[in-house]
Amino acid sequence: MSYLSVAKPSSYEKVIEKSRFLTYVAHTEDEAAARAFLAEVRAQHPLATHVCYAFVADRIGNLMRFSDDGEPQGTAGMPILGVIRARKLFETGVAVVRYFGGIKLGAGGLTRAYSSSAAEALERAKICEYAVCVEVTIAVNYPEVNALTRFLEGANVLDRTFAEKAYFTVAVREENVDDFCARCSDMLLGRAEILRGKSYFSPFPLDK
């Protein structure tokens, strides 16, 4: 089963009624990763008035946490979580750092500030589809390297090693691996050694 998540850390800043809101986004594959992400944000902003957050730290939505960090109850953590869930993101953490600017926003204003900060940060983040891929290693003699290179154009090539033979390791979506291996073998007229390796979740760019 595939799912959507952010591919790499990013940040976004906005000012609302003189308060600074700095939003950080990260891929958080489990609770330990989420807690480490939050600790890093707090370490960067030891003087911040509030560090509010929410995260979904699994790929099915069972592990969710949020915190208002001293803001009125329900005005920060839950709105941030609502944005993550509305975008159907998993393994995703969002922390919003606030430096109070002297003007109180009220409960409604705070809710809008935190939710809009999270939404705008995620809008700018790189979102990918995480799907199960299989590592495939293809070994060829050097006369076949050019043909194999052309075949692999656009593929997710993880490694190239040149020894007695040339070895190319590629990440292929699990549902496509049989077809990929068959086409590779046909294209090289059976002159390739094709070995399937480990499988794991990997990010793939979303189709535009």
Secondary structure as UniProt FT lines:
FT   STRAND          3..6
FT   STRAND          10..16
FT   TURN            17..18
FT   STRAND          19..27
FT   HELIX           31..44
FT   TURN            46..47
FT   STRAND          50..56
FT   STRAND          64..67
FT   TURN            69..70
FT   TURN            73..74
FT   HELIX           77..86
FT   TURN            87..88
FT   STRAND          92..99
FT   HELIX           106..124
FT   STRAND          127..140
FT   HELIX           142..144
FT   HELIX           145..151
FT   TURN            152..154
FT   STRAND          156..162
FT   STRAND          166..173
FT   HELIX           174..176
FT   HELIX           177..187
FT   TURN            188..190
FT   STRAND          193..205
//
